[in-house]
Structures are given as structure tokens and as C-alpha cells.
Amino acid sequence: MSRETQNLILVFLGIAVLKTTLDGTYVRYVKPGLGPYLIVSAVVVLLLAAAAIVSDIRAGGVREHDDGHAHSHRMPWLLLAPALVVLFLAPPALGPGSFVQRQAEPPSTVAGGRAFPPLPADGTPELTMIDVLQRARSDTAGTLDDREIAVRGYAMPREDGGVDLARILIICCAADARTTRLHLVGPGTESMRSAGADQWWIVTGFVVSGSATEDDRWTPDLRVTAVTPTEAPSNTYSY
């Protein structure tokens, strides 16, 4: 592979990373907090490419290197594969139709749990899936007891005929994705089973006290009072 081609590959990679970061599509693949690091990485790659190009020009052209034996030129071309995929195919974020088998467990807090901040006194607060799971597992203050809450997610049918409310959690990037879920109990979930796989829902209900156990990977039951179809959020992941 010629040096011109190597330099062009670096330029292409830098542009690909910079574009996906600036237009926001990078959050389909990594956590939002990694955005600044991606921008810095893209700029560094572009500067390296520019330095190599300037060096070749000042040297009076491309310097050929021959050490007397052949090299495979296929491996460097593989660097273009992820950039081409991201730029021209733009894989969507993982969602209801994705095959994610790993189920996340809410992180433990301290031995014996801890007291969580109280929920708003009025209305039906909307909580994140992770917040509900952590409170159900570790909250010693009982902030979920007898409180109606709302949670957003998509329906995941269970083998026993029931329905879970689910959302995909990523720790660092889409490669470590796993599902978080609540077991939905009571009437009102029939419409969720019959709707399309990509339909999102706001489910209101009461967390059943003591239903989050180690035997069920700390997944609590949510006694449903209402289900409302809604649009998918702009960022479908939990963090």
C-alpha cells in the first residue's frame, strides 16, 4: 500500500469519527460522555495525516521503502470497514428488535442497602428504569411503598405469557448492552402484547414490595394501573 493511500485512510477515518460525533449519531454506539474524547481522537488522527502529507511533500515526493520481501497490504484496508459502515449504513441504536440476551442487575449500594431520597409528594413521578430497580433492591426508606410511579420502555413478552417493560442499558458502548426490565402484573398489558415490537409505552403502577429477589435477578413486579403508547425517546438507552 502506498503512502498516499495510507494518508488518505487516516484522513477518512478522522472525518468519519468527527462527523458521527458532531451530528450526534455516536450515541447509538457509545455513551454521550465519550463525545469529547471522540472529537479529540478524530482531530489527532487528522493532524497525523496532515503531518505525514506535509512531510512527504517537503521530502520531494513519496518515499518508497523496499526491504527485499513482500508485505500483505490487506490488513490496512480493514481499517476502512467500520468507517464505511458508520458513514454510509449508519446502523441504528439497539432497540426492541435487537437480540440482547444479557440481563442487567441493578448495582448494589452498601451492605444492607441505604435510604434513597424521597419521591415528589404530589402526582405520579416518572422514574428511570435504573432508579426503580435500585430503589426496589436497596432502598431502606421504602420510597416506593404505596406510591404510583410511571416508567418508560418497550414491551418484552415472557415465555410464561406475561409481559415485561424493558429498556437497554449500556455501560460503555453498544457491545456491552444488556436489558433492564420490570415484570408487569395485573390487567392492562394485553394491548402491549398485540402492538408492534417497536412501540414504546409509559406504564404507571405500584412496585410490589419485596418482589425484587436475588432468585429473579432483582427484577421487581410492577402492578399496572395504566398503559399509554408513546413515541420512542431520541436516545433509547439507559446509562
C-alpha positions in Angstrom: 0.0 0.0 0.0 1.4 3.4 -1.0 1.9 6.2 1.5 -0.6 8.3 -0.3 -3.2 5.6 0.3 -2.2 5.3 4.0 -2.5 9.0 4.5 -5.9 9.1 2.8 -7.1 6.2 5.0 -6.1 8.3 8.1 -8.0 11.3 6.7 -11.1 9.2 6.0 -11.1 7.7 9.5 -10.7 11.1 11.2 -13.5 12.6 9.1 -15.8 9.6 9.9 -15.3 9.8 13.6 -15.6 13.6 13.6 -18.8 13.5 11.5 -20.6 10.9 13.7 -19.7 12.8 16.8 -20.8 16.2 15.6 -24.1 15.0 14.2 -24.9 13.1 17.4 -25.2 9.6 15.9 -22.3 8.4 18.0 -24.7 8.0 20.9 -26.1 4.9 19.1 -22.8 3.2 19.8 -21.2 4.7 22.9 -22.2 6.8 26.0 -22.7 10.5 25.5 -19.9 11.3 27.9 -17.4 9.9 25.4 -18.2 12.6 22.8 -15.3 14.9 23.8 -12.8 12.1 23.7 -14.0 11.1 20.2 -13.6 14.6 18.9 -10.0 14.8 20.3 -9.2 11.4 18.8 -10.5 12.5 15.4 -8.5 15.7 15.5 -5.3 13.8 16.4 -5.8 11.3 13.6 -6.4 14.2 11.1 -3.3 16.0 12.4 -1.2 12.9 12.0 -2.4 12.5 8.4 -1.7 16.2 7.7 1.8 15.9 9.2 2.6 12.8 7.1 1.3 14.5 3.9 3.4 17.7 4.6 6.4 15.5 5.4 6.1 13.7 2.0 5.7 17.0 0.1 8.8 18.5 1.8 10.8 15.4 1.0 10.2 15.9 -2.7 7.6 13.2 -3.1 6.6 9.9 -1.6 9.5 7.9 -0.2 9.4 4.3 -1.4 10.5 1.6 1.1 11.7 -1.8 -0.1 13.3 -4.2 2.4 13.6 -7.0 -0.1 10.5 -9.0 0.8 6.8 -8.7 0.2 4.2 -7.5 2.7 0.4 -8.1 2.8 -1.5 -4.9 2.1 -4.9 -6.2 3.0 -4.9 -5.5 6.7 -4.7 -1.7 6.5 -7.7 -1.7 4.2 -9.7 -3.3 7.0 -9.4 0.0 8.9 -11.8 1.4 6.4 -14.6 -1.1 7.1 -16.0 0.4 10.3 -15.8 3.9 8.9 -17.6 2.9 5.7 -20.3 1.2 7.8 -20.9 4.2 10.1 -20.8 6.8 7.3 -23.0 5.0 4.6 -25.0 2.5 6.5 -25.4 4.2 9.9 -26.6 1.2 12.0 -29.5 2.2 14.2 -29.3 2.1 18.0 -30.2 -1.2 19.7 -33.9 -1.4 20.4 -36.9 -3.7 20.9 -35.9 -5.8 17.8 -32.3 -6.3 18.9 -31.1 -9.7 20.2 -29.8 -8.8 23.6 -29.8 -11.7 25.9 -27.8 -10.4 28.9 -30.0 -9.1 31.7 -28.5 -6.4 33.9 -28.7 -6.4 37.7 -29.1 -3.1 39.5 -25.8 -2.2 41.1 -25.7 -2.9 44.9 -25.2 0.1 47.1 -23.9 -0.7 50.6 -24.4 -3.8 52.7 -28.0 -3.8 53.9 -29.0 -1.0 51.5 -29.4 2.7 52.1 -32.1 5.3 52.3 -32.9 6.9 48.9 -34.2 10.5 48.5 -38.0 10.8 48.8 -40.1 11.0 45.7 -42.1 14.2 44.9 -45.0 14.4 47.2 -47.6 15.1 44.6 -48.6 13.4 41.3 -47.2 10.3 39.7 -43.4 10.9 39.2 -41.8 9.3 36.1 -38.7 7.4 37.1 -35.9 5.9 35.1 -35.8 2.1 34.9 -32.5 2.1 36.7 -33.8 4.3 39.5 -36.8 1.9 40.0 -34.5 -1.2 40.1 -32.1 0.4 42.5 -34.8 1.6 44.9 -36.6 -1.8 44.7 -33.4 -3.6 45.6 -31.6 -1.4 48.1 -33.9 1.4 49.4 -34.3 1.1 53.2 -36.6 4.1 53.3 -39.4 2.4 51.4 -39.8 5.3 49.0 -41.7 3.1 46.5 -44.2 1.7 49.0 -47.7 2.6 48.1 -46.5 5.2 45.5 -47.8 5.2 42.0 -45.0 5.8 39.5 -44.5 6.0 35.8 -41.8 4.2 33.8 -41.0 4.4 30.1 -39.9 1.5 28.0 -40.9 -1.1 25.4 -42.8 -4.4 25.8 -40.9 -7.7 26.0 -43.1 -10.8 26.0 -42.2 -13.5 28.5 -42.3 -17.2 27.9 -45.0 -17.6 30.6 -47.4 -15.4 28.6 -46.7 -12.3 30.7 -45.1 -9.0 29.6 -42.0 -7.2 30.9 -41.3 -3.5 30.5 -37.8 -3.3 29.2 -35.0 -0.9 28.2 -31.5 -1.4 27.0 -28.6 -0.5 29.4 -25.1 0.2 28.1 -22.2 0.5 30.5 -19.6 1.9 28.0 -20.8 1.0 24.4 -23.3 -1.0 22.5 -21.1 -4.0 22.6 -21.8 -4.5 26.4 -25.5 -3.9 26.0 -27.9 -5.7 28.3 -31.6 -5.4 29.2 -33.2 -4.0 32.3 -36.8 -4.9 32.9 -39.8 -4.8 35.2 -42.3 -7.7 35.5 -45.8 -6.3 34.7 -48.7 -7.8 36.6 -52.4 -7.2 36.5 -54.8 -6.2 33.8 -54.0 -3.7 31.1 -51.0 -5.3 29.4 -52.9 -7.2 26.7 -52.6 -4.2 24.3 -48.8 -4.2 24.8 -48.5 -7.8 23.6 -50.5 -7.2 20.4 -48.8 -3.9 19.5 -45.8 -3.7 17.2 -42.3 -4.6 18.6 -41.1 -1.0 18.1 -43.9 0.5 20.2 -42.9 2.4 23.3 -45.0 2.8 26.4 -45.4 4.8 29.6 -46.6 2.4 32.2 -48.0 3.6 35.6 -48.4 1.4 38.6 -47.1 0.3 42.0 -44.0 -1.7 42.7 -44.9 -4.8 44.7 -42.9 -4.6 47.9 -40.4 -7.4 48.3 -40.8 -8.6 44.8 -37.2 -7.9 43.8 -35.3 -11.0 44.9 -31.9 -12.5 44.0 -33.6 -15.6 42.5 -35.1 -13.3 39.8 -32.0 -11.2 39.3 -33.5 -8.4 41.5 -36.3 -7.7 39.0 -39.4 -6.3 40.8 -43.0 -6.6 39.9 -45.0 -3.6 38.8 -48.7 -3.8 39.4 -50.1 -1.9 36.4 -52.8 0.8 36.7 -52.5 2.2 33.2 -50.5 1.9 29.9 -50.1 4.6 27.4 -48.4 4.3 24.0 -45.8 7.0 23.4 -43.0 7.9 20.9 -39.6 6.4 21.3 -37.2 8.8 23.0 -34.4 10.4 21.0 -31.9 8.3 22.9 -33.3 4.9 23.7 -30.6 3.7 26.0 -30.3 3.8 29.8 -27.0 4.5 31.5 
